């Protein structure tokens, strides 16, 4: 096969791949036609084809059962590709607005939690605490951090307690309480709890419930905590938050 033949084949493959990607993310296509395109991309197996598979996660199909089935198929297919899917997953994590499914894929194909955390950190570095028009990605990253049982996960989550978006702050608090790293989380959580600038009762309830469950003390923040403590909680003599109806 000559050079011209190779170039022609590459062009044909590229056109076929582009056509399959377009069909795979066409919400007006029939499910059976989308599945044919998704299967073709899986058989292709190139980085661009796997990235095309990942793009299916960004499509919300009107028929919810078929939508979920297609996404589950894409998830299982990408997981079956193993580490060969990592470049496409990383590319999609950087570019997409919603990444909960790709994060699930990453959790399955990363070599270990250290590698997984490095990928998450790289994405987070592009979405620092502060204003962001759509904070969906931050919330999903923080939720994923909460499932990684490493000290550095808490260190990455803590700065988002100062994010401008209330839901991001809530996600950060939830992640920190799940991670149970008292050395990293206790003081930043109490600082947020006692802050006059924080208006969210829901967030204070989440933190109070977390401190009840974990048994962490409010030492160093008692006056501020007492001032902001919801009515259903109280502080004991040692500085533990307790539910008032606890027996």
N, C-alpha and C positions, 0 to 999 in steps of 0.2 A: 504493500500500500504506500503510495507516494504522499509527499507533504500536502499536495492539494486535496487528496482524498481525506487525509486526517483532519485538515481544516474544515472541509465540508461536513464531515461527521460531527465535529465539535459544534459547528453552527446548527446542525440538525438537532443535536442533543439539547443545545441551549434553547432553541425554539420550542421543543417538546416540553422541556422543564418549565419554561415560562408559561406555556399554555396550561400545564397541569397545576401550577401554583395559582393561576387566575381562577381555574375551575374549583380548586380546593377551598378558596376563600369567597366563593360566590354564594351569597345567602339566598339568591333566587333560583339556584340550581336544585335539582332533585338530589336527595341524599345519596341515592345509588350512583349518580354521576360524580358527586364529590368524592365518594369512597373510591371509585375507580382512579380518580386523579391522585388521591392520597396514597393509594397502593403503588401507583407508578412512581411517585416521589420516594417512597420507601425503598422500592427496588433500585432506583437510581443511586441512592445512598451518598451522593456528593454533599459537601457542606451546604451548597446553595439549595439542594433538594431538601435536606433536613431542616434548613431554615424555613423553607416553604411549608413543611409540615408544622413547624412551630407556629407559623402565622395562623393556622387553623384555630389556635387557642384564642386569638383576638377576635374571632367571628362569633356573634351570638345569633344562632339560628332560631327562627320563630317556633319551631316544634321542639320543645324542651327535652323530650325523651331522646329524640334522634340527635340533638345537639350534644347531650351528655354522652351518648354512645360513641359518637364520632370522636369526641375529645378523649374519652377513655381509650379508644383504639389508638389514637395518636400517641397518648402517654405511654401505653404498653409497647408500642413500636419503637419509640425513641429509647425507652429503657433497654429494650432488647439490643439496640445498637451499641450500648455500653459507652466506653470512653470516646469512641469515634464521633459521638454526638456532642461532645463538650464544646468544640469551637462554635457550632451553630447555636447551642444553648447560651453560651456567653454573649454572642452577638445579639441574640434576641433579648436577653436580660437588659442589655444596654439600650436597646432601641424601642422596646414595647412600653405601652402605658400601663398595662396590667400583666402581672407576671406570676400569679399564684400557681398556675399549672407548670410553667417552666421551673419554678423553684422545687416543685415536687419531683420533677425529672432530675434536677441537679442532685437532690437528696439521694436518689437511687444510683446515680452513675459516678458521682465523685468518689475518688479513691478512699477518702476518709473525711472526718469532720473538719480537720485542719484545712484541707483543700476546699471543701464546701464553704467554710467561713471566709477564705480568701476571695472567692468569687463574690460572695455577698458583700464583703467589704468594698470591693472594687466598684460595685454598683452603687452602694451607699455613698461613696465619695463623690458621686455625680449628683447626689440629692441631699445636700447638707441641711442641717436644721435651719429654718428660716421660712420665708414665704415661698410657696409653690402653688401655681394655679390649680393643679390637680394633685392632691397628696396621696392618691390611691397607691402609687408604687411604694412610697415611704411606709404606709401602713402594712402593706403586704411583706415588705422586707423585715419590718420590726416583728410582725407575727412569726415569720420564719426564724428570726434570731431567737425568739423565745423557746424554740424547740431544740436549739443546739446547746448541749450541756458543756459549755466551755467558759472559762472566766472572761476571755476576750469578747464573747458575745454580749455580756453585760456591759463591758466597757464601750462597745459600739452603740448600744442602745441608749445609754444614759444621757448623752447630749441632746437627744430628741425630746427629753422632758421640757426643753426650752423652745421647742418649735412653736411657730405662730398658730398652727392649726390645732384646735382642741382635740380632734380625733387622733392626730398623730401623737400628741402628748399622752392620750389614753392608751394607745397601742404601745408606746414606750414603757409606760408604767406597768401595763399587763405583762409585757415581755420580761421586765426586770423582776417582777414578783414570781413569774414562772421559773426564772433562772435561779432564784434563791441565793444570789451572791450578795450577802449582807455587806461585805466590805466595800463593794462598788455601789450598791443600790440604796442602802438605808438613808444616808444623809441627803442625797439628791431628791429622793422621794419625799422626805419630810420637809425639805426646803420648798418644794412645789406645793405640798399640802398646806403649809402655813402661809403661803404667799397671798397678799391682798390682791394681787393681779389675777390670780386664778379664780374664775367664776363658776367652774363646773362642779356641781354637787355630785354628779355621777362619777367624776374622776376621784373626788375625795372619798366617796363610798368604796370605790375599788381599792384605793390605797389602804383605807382603814380595814377592810376585809382581809387584805393581804397581810397586814401587820398582825391581825388576830390569828390568822392561820399559821404564820411563821414564828410568832412569838417575839418579834423584834421590839426593842425598847425605843422610846421617843426621846431618849436622853439627849440634852442639848437643844431640844426644840419644844419642850413641854409647854411653855406659855403660848406659843403660836399654835400648837396643836390643839390645846384646850379651847382657844378662841374659835377655831374653825371646825371642831369635831361635830359631826352630825348628831342629832338627838338620840339616835339609837345606839350610840357608843359612849363609853366612859373610860377614863384612865384610872388604873389602880395605883396603889402607893409606889410600886416599883417603877412605873412608867410603861406598863403594857396597855395597849388598847384592848378593851373588852366589850362584848355585846351586852347591852343592859338586860336583855332577857335570858342571858346565860345563867345556868344554875350551877 
